[in-house]
Each structure stands twice: as structure tokens, then as C-alpha cells.
Amino acid sequence: AFDEYYGEMPWLALDFSERDKKKELSNKFNVDGIPTLILLNGDSGDIICQDARDRIEDNDPTGENFPWAS
């Protein structure tokens, strides 16, 4: 199921053996479901947008108002 689901996604994923890292990241970023899209500043690691998936789906499907800030 994962391979089929992930095959449609254009981003990286943690290997199943990295469950501890997944739990750590889920706790750090308050992830409560999948898929979750959180935008981070690549230099600082600061959160740019905590709910990017919802922003895209519900409010800005074309990205016209990007970047969104939490």
C-alpha cells in the first residue's frame, strides 16, 4: 500500500526502518495524519507554513498567494 501511495508523490519518504525518526518528526511538527505538508526554511529549519496542504487544497490551488505563513 505504501509503495503505491508514495509512487504518486514527488517527495522523499522515510524508510520503514526509520520509525523512531518518523515519530520524532511527527511529534516535533504535530503531524496527526497523512499526507501532511509543512514548509520549512531550508537555512534555519524554521516553520514557514504548518498547514501548507490545507492552504493549497482549500484556498490557493494555483499557488497565487504563495508563500503562505502560519
mmCIF file as gemmi writes it, N, C-alpha and C atoms, coordinates in Angstrom:
data_model
loop_
_atom_site.group_PDB
_atom_site.id
_atom_site.type_symbol
_atom_site.label_atom_id
_atom_site.label_alt_id
_atom_site.label_comp_id
_atom_site.label_asym_id
_atom_site.label_entity_id
_atom_site.label_seq_id
_atom_site.pdbx_PDB_ins_code
_atom_site.Cartn_x
_atom_site.Cartn_y
_atom_site.Cartn_z
_atom_site.occupancy
_atom_site.B_iso_or_equiv
_atom_site.pdbx_formal_charge
_atom_site.auth_seq_id
_atom_site.auth_asym_id
_atom_site.pdbx_PDB_model_num
ATOM 1 N N . ALA Axp A 1 ? 0.829 -1.195 0 1 0 ? 1 A 1
ATOM 2 C CA . ALA Axp A 1 ? 0 0 0 1 0 ? 1 A 1
ATOM 3 C C . ALA Axp A 1 ? 0.875 1.26 0 1 0 ? 1 A 1
ATOM 4 N N . PHE Axp A 2 ? 1.934 1.265 0.815 1 0 ? 2 A 1
ATOM 5 C CA . PHE Axp A 2 ? 2.8 2.441 0.876 1 0 ? 2 A 1
ATOM 6 C C . PHE Axp A 2 ? 3.438 2.725 -0.475 1 0 ? 2 A 1
ATOM 7 N N . ASP Axp A 3 ? 3.976 1.697 -1.11 1 0 ? 3 A 1
ATOM 8 C CA . ASP Axp A 3 ? 4.663 1.899 -2.388 1 0 ? 3 A 1
ATOM 9 C C . ASP Axp A 3 ? 3.729 2.494 -3.433 1 0 ? 3 A 1
ATOM 10 N N . GLU Axp A 4 ? 2.493 2.024 -3.455 1 0 ? 4 A 1
ATOM 11 C CA . GLU Axp A 4 ? 1.514 2.555 -4.405 1 0 ? 4 A 1
ATOM 12 C C . GLU Axp A 4 ? 1.201 4.019 -4.085 1 0 ? 4 A 1
ATOM 13 N N . TYR Axp A 5 ? 0.971 4.312 -2.813 1 0 ? 5 A 1
ATOM 14 C CA . TYR Axp A 5 ? 0.646 5.671 -2.384 1 0 ? 5 A 1
ATOM 15 C C . TYR Axp A 5 ? 1.84 6.602 -2.62 1 0 ? 5 A 1
ATOM 16 N N . TYR Axp A 6 ? 3.011 6.187 -2.191 1 0 ? 6 A 1
ATOM 17 C CA . TYR Axp A 6 ? 4.214 7.002 -2.325 1 0 ? 6 A 1
ATOM 18 C C . TYR Axp A 6 ? 4.595 7.206 -3.782 1 0 ? 6 A 1
ATOM 19 N N . GLY Axp A 7 ? 4.311 6.232 -4.624 1 0 ? 7 A 1
ATOM 20 C CA . GLY Axp A 7 ? 4.633 6.33 -6.042 1 0 ? 7 A 1
ATOM 21 C C . GLY Axp A 7 ? 3.984 7.52 -6.723 1 0 ? 7 A 1
ATOM 22 N N . GLU Axp A 8 ? 2.916 8.046 -6.131 1 0 ? 8 A 1
ATOM 23 C CA . GLU Axp A 8 ? 2.214 9.203 -6.681 1 0 ? 8 A 1
ATOM 24 C C . GLU Axp A 8 ? 2.743 10.524 -6.133 1 0 ? 8 A 1
ATOM 25 N N . MET Axp A 9 ? 3.66 10.463 -5.181 1 0 ? 9 A 1
ATOM 26 C CA . MET Axp A 9 ? 4.131 11.666 -4.505 1 0 ? 9 A 1
ATOM 27 C C . MET Axp A 9 ? 5.52 12.066 -5.001 1 0 ? 9 A 1
ATOM 28 N N . PRO Axp A 10 ? 5.728 13.365 -5.248 1 0 ? 10 A 1
ATOM 29 C CA . PRO Axp A 10 ? 7.016 13.821 -5.789 1 0 ? 10 A 1
ATOM 30 C C . PRO Axp A 10 ? 8.039 14.206 -4.718 1 0 ? 10 A 1
ATOM 31 N N . TRP Axp A 11 ? 7.964 13.623 -3.545 1 0 ? 11 A 1
ATOM 32 C CA . TRP Axp A 11 ? 8.916 13.973 -2.497 1 0 ? 11 A 1
ATOM 33 C C . TRP Axp A 11 ? 9.464 12.718 -1.841 1 0 ? 11 A 1
ATOM 34 N N . LEU Axp A 12 ? 10.441 12.912 -0.979 1 0 ? 12 A 1
ATOM 35 C CA . LEU Axp A 12 ? 11.099 11.806 -0.299 1 0 ? 12 A 1
ATOM 36 C C . LEU Axp A 12 ? 10.251 11.289 0.849 1 0 ? 12 A 1
ATOM 37 N N . ALA Axp A 13 ? 10.548 10.084 1.273 1 0 ? 13 A 1
ATOM 38 C CA . ALA Axp A 13 ? 9.872 9.482 2.421 1 0 ? 13 A 1
ATOM 39 C C . ALA Axp A 13 ? 10.903 8.726 3.242 1 0 ? 13 A 1
ATOM 40 N N . LEU Axp A 14 ? 10.621 8.583 4.522 1 0 ? 14 A 1
ATOM 41 C CA . LEU Axp A 14 ? 11.487 7.793 5.385 1 0 ? 14 A 1
ATOM 42 C C . LEU Axp A 14 ? 11.243 6.314 5.141 1 0 ? 14 A 1
ATOM 43 N N . ASP Axp A 15 ? 12.303 5.529 5.191 1 0 ? 15 A 1
ATOM 44 C CA . ASP Axp A 15 ? 12.182 4.088 5.11 1 0 ? 15 A 1
ATOM 45 C C . ASP Axp A 15 ? 11.466 3.581 6.359 1 0 ? 15 A 1
ATOM 46 N N . PHE Axp A 16 ? 10.766 2.471 6.23 1 0 ? 16 A 1
ATOM 47 C CA . PHE Axp A 16 ? 10.027 1.925 7.366 1 0 ? 16 A 1
ATOM 48 C C . PHE Axp A 16 ? 10.929 1.674 8.567 1 0 ? 16 A 1
ATOM 49 N N . SER Axp A 17 ? 12.192 1.362 8.336 1 0 ? 17 A 1
ATOM 50 C CA . SER Axp A 17 ? 13.122 1.11 9.444 1 0 ? 17 A 1
ATOM 51 C C . SER Axp A 17 ? 13.414 2.374 10.255 1 0 ? 17 A 1
ATOM 52 N N . GLU Axp A 18 ? 13.011 3.524 9.745 1 0 ? 18 A 1
ATOM 53 C CA . GLU Axp A 18 ? 13.241 4.81 10.426 1 0 ? 18 A 1
ATOM 54 C C . GLU Axp A 18 ? 12.029 5.237 11.251 1 0 ? 18 A 1
ATOM 55 N N . ARG Axp A 19 ? 11.305 4.267 11.843 1 0 ? 19 A 1
ATOM 56 C CA . ARG Axp A 19 ? 10.082 4.59 12.579 1 0 ? 19 A 1
ATOM 57 C C . ARG Axp A 19 ? 10.353 5.521 13.758 1 0 ? 19 A 1
ATOM 58 N N . ASP Axp A 20 ? 11.49 5.397 14.413 1 0 ? 20 A 1
ATOM 59 C CA . ASP Axp A 20 ? 11.805 6.288 15.531 1 0 ? 20 A 1
ATOM 60 C C . ASP Axp A 20 ? 11.956 7.726 15.047 1 0 ? 20 A 1
ATOM 61 N N . LYS Axp A 21 ? 12.606 7.923 13.908 1 0 ? 21 A 1
ATOM 62 C CA . LYS Axp A 21 ? 12.766 9.259 13.327 1 0 ? 21 A 1
ATOM 63 C C . LYS Axp A 21 ? 11.406 9.811 12.915 1 0 ? 21 A 1
ATOM 64 N N . LYS Axp A 22 ? 10.559 8.958 12.339 1 0 ? 22 A 1
ATOM 65 C CA . LYS Axp A 22 ? 9.211 9.376 11.94 1 0 ? 22 A 1
ATOM 66 C C . LYS Axp A 22 ? 8.431 9.865 13.155 1 0 ? 22 A 1
ATOM 67 N N . LYS Axp A 23 ? 8.514 9.12 14.255 1 0 ? 23 A 1
ATOM 68 C CA . LYS Axp A 23 ? 7.807 9.51 15.483 1 0 ? 23 A 1
ATOM 69 C C . LYS Axp A 23 ? 8.351 10.836 16.012 1 0 ? 23 A 1
ATOM 70 N N . GLU Axp A 24 ? 9.656 10.991 15.994 1 0 ? 24 A 1
ATOM 71 C CA . GLU Axp A 24 ? 10.292 12.23 16.455 1 0 ? 24 A 1
ATOM 72 C C . GLU Axp A 24 ? 9.814 13.431 15.63 1 0 ? 24 A 1
ATOM 73 N N . LEU Axp A 25 ? 9.821 13.282 14.311 1 0 ? 25 A 1
ATOM 74 C CA . LEU Axp A 25 ? 9.382 14.374 13.438 1 0 ? 25 A 1
ATOM 75 C C . LEU Axp A 25 ? 7.888 14.646 13.59 1 0 ? 25 A 1
ATOM 76 N N . SER Axp A 26 ? 7.094 13.591 13.713 1 0 ? 26 A 1
ATOM 77 C CA . SER Axp A 26 ? 5.65 13.766 13.9 1 0 ? 26 A 1
ATOM 78 C C . SER Axp A 26 ? 5.36 14.542 15.172 1 0 ? 26 A 1
ATOM 79 N N . ASN Axp A 27 ? 6.077 14.224 16.233 1 0 ? 27 A 1
ATOM 80 C CA . ASN Axp A 27 ? 5.897 14.954 17.49 1 0 ? 27 A 1
ATOM 81 C C . ASN Axp A 27 ? 6.367 16.398 17.362 1 0 ? 27 A 1
ATOM 82 N N . LYS Axp A 28 ? 7.515 16.603 16.754 1 0 ? 28 A 1
ATOM 83 C CA . LYS Axp A 28 ? 8.079 17.95 16.617 1 0 ? 28 A 1
ATOM 84 C C . LYS Axp A 28 ? 7.156 18.873 15.835 1 0 ? 28 A 1
ATOM 85 N N . PHE Axp A 29 ? 6.537 18.345 14.768 1 0 ? 29 A 1
ATOM 86 C CA . PHE Axp A 29 ? 5.72 19.18 13.892 1 0 ? 29 A 1
ATOM 87 C C . PHE Axp A 29 ? 4.218 18.946 14.062 1 0 ? 29 A 1
ATOM 88 N N . ASN Axp A 30 ? 3.833 18.217 15.123 1 0 ? 30 A 1
ATOM 89 C CA . ASN Axp A 30 ? 2.417 17.972 15.429 1 0 ? 30 A 1
ATOM 90 C C . ASN Axp A 30 ? 1.658 17.354 14.255 1 0 ? 30 A 1
ATOM 91 N N . VAL Axp A 31 ? 2.26 16.373 13.615 1 0 ? 31 A 1
ATOM 92 C CA . VAL Axp A 31 ? 1.621 15.681 12.495 1 0 ? 31 A 1
ATOM 93 C C . VAL Axp A 31 ? 0.575 14.724 13.053 1 0 ? 31 A 1
ATOM 94 N N . ASP Axp A 32 ? -0.656 14.851 12.541 1 0 ? 32 A 1
ATOM 95 C CA . ASP Axp A 32 ? -1.718 13.975 13.024 1 0 ? 32 A 1
ATOM 96 C C . ASP Axp A 32 ? -2.38 13.171 11.912 1 0 ? 32 A 1
ATOM 97 N N . GLY Axp A 33 ? -1.859 13.257 10.703 1 0 ? 33 A 1
ATOM 98 C CA . GLY Axp A 33 ? -2.419 12.481 9.606 1 0 ? 33 A 1
ATOM 99 C C . GLY Axp A 33 ? -1.551 12.591 8.374 1 0 ? 33 A 1
ATOM 100 N N . ILE Axp A 34 ? -1.863 11.757 7.384 1 0 ? 34 A 1
ATOM 101 C CA . ILE Axp A 34 ? -1.12 11.817 6.129 1 0 ? 34 A 1
ATOM 102 C C . ILE Axp A 34 ? -2.095 12.021 4.987 1 0 ? 34 A 1
ATOM 103 N N . PRO Axp A 35 ? -1.686 12.672 3.953 1 0 ? 35 A 1
ATOM 104 C CA . PRO Axp A 35 ? -0.397 13.354 3.848 1 0 ? 35 A 1
ATOM 105 C C . PRO Axp A 35 ? -0.408 14.679 4.595 1 0 ? 35 A 1
ATOM 106 N N . THR Axp A 36 ? 0.725 15.064 5.101 1 0 ? 36 A 1
ATOM 107 C CA . THR Axp A 36 ? 0.927 16.353 5.755 1 0 ? 36 A 1
ATOM 108 C C . THR Axp A 36 ? 2.019 17.078 4.985 1 0 ? 36 A 1
ATOM 109 N N . LEU Axp A 37 ? 1.818 18.36 4.752 1 0 ? 37 A 1
ATOM 110 C CA . LEU Axp A 37 ? 2.819 19.167 4.058 1 0 ? 37 A 1
ATOM 111 C C . LEU Axp A 37 ? 3.148 20.371 4.923 1 0 ? 37 A 1
ATOM 112 N N . ILE Axp A 38 ? 4.387 20.426 5.381 1 0 ? 38 A 1
ATOM 113 C CA . ILE Axp A 38 ? 4.875 21.521 6.212 1 0 ? 38 A 1
ATOM 114 C C . ILE Axp A 38 ? 6.038 22.154 5.469 1 0 ? 38 A 1
ATOM 115 N N . LEU Axp A 39 ? 6.001 23.467 5.299 1 0 ? 39 A 1
ATOM 116 C CA . LEU Axp A 39 ? 7.091 24.166 4.621 1 0 ? 39 A 1
ATOM 117 C C . LEU Axp A 39 ? 8.083 24.665 5.656 1 0 ? 39 A 1
ATOM 118 N N . LEU Axp A 40 ? 9.359 24.365 5.434 1 0 ? 40 A 1
ATOM 119 C CA . LEU Axp A 40 ? 10.423 24.776 6.346 1 0 ? 40 A 1
ATOM 120 C C . LEU Axp A 40 ? 11.397 25.687 5.624 1 0 ? 40 A 1
ATOM 121 N N . ASN Axp A 41 ? 12.003 26.601 6.373 1 0 ? 41 A 1
ATOM 122 C CA . ASN Axp A 41 ? 13.093 27.405 5.853 1 0 ? 41 A 1
ATOM 123 C C . ASN Axp A 41 ? 14.306 26.489 5.756 1 0 ? 41 A 1
ATOM 124 N N . GLY Axp A 42 ? 14.861 26.341 4.565 1 0 ? 42 A 1
ATOM 125 C CA . GLY Axp A 42 ? 15.974 25.425 4.35 1 0 ? 42 A 1
ATOM 126 C C . GLY Axp A 42 ? 17.24 25.803 5.087 1 0 ? 42 A 1
ATOM 127 N N . ASP Axp A 43 ? 17.408 27.083 5.402 1 0 ? 43 A 1
ATOM 128 C CA . ASP Axp A 43 ? 18.61 27.526 6.109 1 0 ? 43 A 1
ATOM 129 C C . ASP Axp A 43 ? 18.479 27.37 7.611 1 0 ? 43 A 1
ATOM 130 N N . SER Axp A 44 ? 17.348 27.803 8.157 1 0 ? 44 A 1
ATOM 131 C CA . SER Axp A 44 ? 17.188 27.822 9.61 1 0 ? 44 A 1
ATOM 132 C C . SER Axp A 44 ? 16.414 26.631 10.158 1 0 ? 44 A 1
ATOM 133 N N . GLY Axp A 45 ? 15.606 25.983 9.311 1 0 ? 45 A 1
ATOM 134 C CA . GLY Axp A 45 ? 14.741 24.908 9.795 1 0 ? 45 A 1
ATOM 135 C C . GLY Axp A 45 ? 13.46 25.42 10.418 1 0 ? 45 A 1
ATOM 136 N N . ASP Axp A 46 ? 13.281 26.745 10.431 1 0 ? 46 A 1
ATOM 137 C CA . ASP Axp A 46 ? 12.059 27.325 10.99 1 0 ? 46 A 1
ATOM 138 C C . ASP Axp A 46 ? 10.858 26.978 10.12 1 0 ? 46 A 1
ATOM 139 N N . ILE Axp A 47 ? 9.707 26.852 10.751 1 0 ? 47 A 1
ATOM 140 C CA . ILE Axp A 47 ? 8.475 26.564 10.03 1 0 ? 47 A 1
ATOM 141 C C . ILE Axp A 47 ? 8.008 27.816 9.3 1 0 ? 47 A 1
ATOM 142 N N . ILE Axp A 48 ? 7.78 27.682 8.004 1 0 ? 48 A 1
ATOM 143 C CA . ILE Axp A 48 ? 7.194 28.758 7.207 1 0 ? 48 A 1
ATOM 144 C C . ILE Axp A 48 ? 5.682 28.614 7.218 1 0 ? 48 A 1
ATOM 145 N N . CYS Axp A 49 ? 5.205 27.395 7.03 1 0 ? 49 A 1
ATOM 146 C CA . CYS Axp A 49 ? 3.765 27.139 6.998 1 0 ? 49 A 1
ATOM 147 C C . CYS Axp A 49 ? 3.495 25.744 7.55 1 0 ? 49 A 1
ATOM 148 N N . GLN Axp A 50 ? 2.741 25.666 8.631 1 0 ? 50 A 1
ATOM 149 C CA . GLN Axp A 50 ? 2.433 24.4 9.295 1 0 ? 50 A 1
ATOM 150 C C . GLN Axp A 50 ? 1.361 23.606 8.547 1 0 ? 50 A 1
ATOM 151 N N . ASP Axp A 51 ? 0.474 24.297 7.847 1 0 ? 51 A 1
ATOM 152 C CA . ASP Axp A 51 ? -0.675 23.633 7.217 1 0 ? 51 A 1
ATOM 153 C C . ASP Axp A 51 ? -0.72 23.876 5.707 1 0 ? 51 A 1
ATOM 154 N N . ALA Axp A 52 ? 0.407 23.69 5.047 1 0 ? 52 A 1
ATOM 155 C CA . ALA Axp A 52 ? 0.508 24.004 3.615 1 0 ? 52 A 1
ATOM 156 C C . ALA Axp A 52 ? -0.461 23.181 2.771 1 0 ? 52 A 1
ATOM 157 N N . ARG Axp A 53 ? -0.692 21.95 3.129 1 0 ? 53 A 1
ATOM 158 C CA . ARG Axp A 53 ? -1.622 21.126 2.341 1 0 ? 53 A 1
ATOM 159 C C . ARG Axp A 53 ? -3.016 21.744 2.334 1 0 ? 53 A 1
ATOM 160 N N . ASP Axp A 54 ? -3.499 22.137 3.495 1 0 ? 54 A 1
ATOM 161 C CA . ASP Axp A 54 ? -4.824 22.759 3.567 1 0 ? 54 A 1
ATOM 162 C C . ASP Axp A 54 ? -4.852 24.083 2.822 1 0 ? 54 A 1
ATOM 163 N N . ARG Axp A 55 ? -3.785 24.855 2.94 1 0 ? 55 A 1
ATOM 164 C CA . ARG Axp A 55 ? -3.733 26.146 2.239 1 0 ? 55 A 1
ATOM 165 C C . ARG Axp A 55 ? -3.842 25.949 0.733 1 0 ? 55 A 1
ATOM 166 N N . ILE Axp A 56 ? -3.169 24.929 0.23 1 0 ? 56 A 1
ATOM 167 C CA . ILE Axp A 56 ? -3.202 24.655 -1.203 1 0 ? 56 A 1
ATOM 168 C C . ILE Axp A 56 ? -4.581 24.15 -1.617 1 0 ? 56 A 1
ATOM 169 N N . GLU Axp A 57 ? -5.056 23.116 -0.95 1 0 ? 57 A 1
ATOM 170 C CA . GLU Axp A 57 ? -6.322 22.488 -1.335 1 0 ? 57 A 1
ATOM 171 C C . GLU Axp A 57 ? -7.51 23.423 -1.192 1 0 ? 57 A 1
ATOM 172 N N . ASP Axp A 58 ? -7.578 24.135 -0.07 1 0 ? 58 A 1
ATOM 173 C CA . ASP Axp A 58 ? -8.774 24.903 0.254 1 0 ? 58 A 1
ATOM 174 C C . ASP Axp A 58 ? -8.752 26.339 -0.24 1 0 ? 58 A 1
ATOM 175 N N . ASN Axp A 59 ? -7.584 26.944 -0.291 1 0 ? 59 A 1
ATOM 176 C CA . ASN Axp A 59 ? -7.551 28.386 -0.513 1 0 ? 59 A 1
ATOM 177 C C . ASN Axp A 59 ? -6.722 28.861 -1.697 1 0 ? 59 A 1
ATOM 178 N N . ASP Axp A 60 ? -5.736 28.079 -2.105 1 0 ? 60 A 1
ATOM 179 C CA . ASP Axp A 60 ? -4.81 28.592 -3.114 1 0 ? 60 A 1
ATOM 180 C C . ASP Axp A 60 ? -4.279 27.467 -4.008 1 0 ? 60 A 1
ATOM 181 N N . PRO Axp A 61 ? -5.158 26.788 -4.739 1 0 ? 61 A 1
ATOM 182 C CA . PRO Axp A 61 ? -4.71 25.641 -5.527 1 0 ? 61 A 1
ATOM 183 C C . PRO Axp A 61 ? -3.712 25.98 -6.63 1 0 ? 61 A 1
ATOM 184 N N . THR Axp A 62 ? -3.651 27.23 -7.058 1 0 ? 62 A 1
ATOM 185 C CA . THR Axp A 62 ? -2.701 27.607 -8.108 1 0 ? 62 A 1
ATOM 186 C C . THR Axp A 62 ? -1.403 28.175 -7.551 1 0 ? 62 A 1
ATOM 187 N N . GLY Axp A 63 ? -1.331 28.387 -6.231 1 0 ? 63 A 1
ATOM 188 C CA . GLY Axp A 63 ? -0.132 28.95 -5.617 1 0 ? 63 A 1
ATOM 189 C C . GLY Axp A 63 ? 0 30.448 -5.804 1 0 ? 63 A 1
ATOM 190 N N . GLU Axp A 64 ? -1.071 31.087 -6.212 1 0 ? 64 A 1
ATOM 191 C CA . GLU Axp A 64 ? -1.048 32.527 -6.49 1 0 ? 64 A 1
ATOM 192 C C . GLU Axp A 64 ? -0.654 33.361 -5.269 1 0 ? 64 A 1
ATOM 193 N N . ASN Axp A 65 ? -1.038 32.91 -4.08 1 0 ? 65 A 1
ATOM 194 C CA . ASN Axp A 65 ? -0.754 33.677 -2.862 1 0 ? 65 A 1
ATOM 195 C C . ASN Axp A 65 ? 0.458 33.154 -2.095 1 0 ? 65 A 1
ATOM 196 N N . PHE Axp A 66 ? 1.227 32.264 -2.723 1 0 ? 66 A 1
ATOM 197 C CA . PHE Axp A 66 ? 2.431 31.729 -2.09 1 0 ? 66 A 1
ATOM 198 C C . PHE Axp A 66 ? 3.473 32.831 -1.957 1 0 ? 66 A 1
ATOM 199 N N . PRO Axp A 67 ? 4.278 32.905 -0.923 1 0 ? 67 A 1
ATOM 200 C CA . PRO Axp A 67 ? 4.359 31.945 0.168 1 0 ? 67 A 1
ATOM 201 C C . PRO Axp A 67 ? 3.323 32.238 1.252 1 0 ? 67 A 1
ATOM 202 N N . TRP Axp A 68 ? 2.842 31.18 1.832 1 0 ? 68 A 1
ATOM 203 C CA . TRP Axp A 68 ? 1.89 31.313 2.926 1 0 ? 68 A 1
ATOM 204 C C . TRP Axp A 68 ? 2.68 31.293 4.22 1 0 ? 68 A 1
ATOM 205 N N . ALA Axp A 69 ? 2.218 32.001 5.18 1 0 ? 69 A 1
ATOM 206 C CA . ALA Axp A 69 ? 2.856 31.989 6.501 1 0 ? 69 A 1
ATOM 207 C C . ALA Axp A 69 ? 1.845 31.488 7.517 1 0 ? 69 A 1
ATOM 208 N N . SER Axp A 70 ? 2.324 30.693 8.468 1 0 ? 70 A 1
ATOM 209 C CA . SER Axp A 70 ? 1.429 30.177 9.51 1 0 ? 70 A 1
ATOM 210 C C . SER Axp A 70 ? 1.051 31.27 10.467 1 0 ? 70 A 1
